[in-house]
Amino acid sequence: SLPFIPKAWVSFDGSGAVGQNCTIHMSYGPISTIFKNSQGNYTVNISTPFPNNKYVVVVTCDSAYVGSIYSQSTTHFQIGTGLPWTALYNATTVYAVVYSN
């Protein structure tokens, strides 16, 4: 497979309630659910595991917020959104693109 073609992508609403699944606007690939762990902290679950945890995730979001990856495994990755070098904040819309072998 070609490494420069996204294996998955998602657009989701990050403003929902803590402890609930986020609303997915659109997605492609093996992304099954996004769970809101706390304010500005989300776990993206992968239904078909990636071959290893060495994949690349590019994250962006609305407003002046930035997105960061906190951890990743073959079955999920964790996103944080907020202002750079400050606390986490809810982003209205979060976008993630995954590249993997």
C-alpha positions, 0 to 999 in steps of 0.5 A: 500500500502507498504510505502517503494515502490516508488510511483513515480520517475523521471530523467530529464534534468535540463539544459534547458531554464528558463520558459520552461518545462524540458525534462523528460528522464524517469519517473514512477507514477503521475509525469506530467511535470517539470517546470524550474522556474530559474537557478537550481530551478524546480517545479515537477508537480503531475497529481494525487494528493498524499493523503497529503503533508507528503511524502518523496522525495529523490533527487540527481543529476550529478556532484558535485551538491546536490539536495534539496526540497524547498516546497511540496504540494499534487500536486507538489514539488520544487527542488533546485540544486547546490553546498552545501551552495552556489547559485543554479546551473543547474544540467545536470541530476536530479533524484527524488524518491517519497515515500508516503502512 
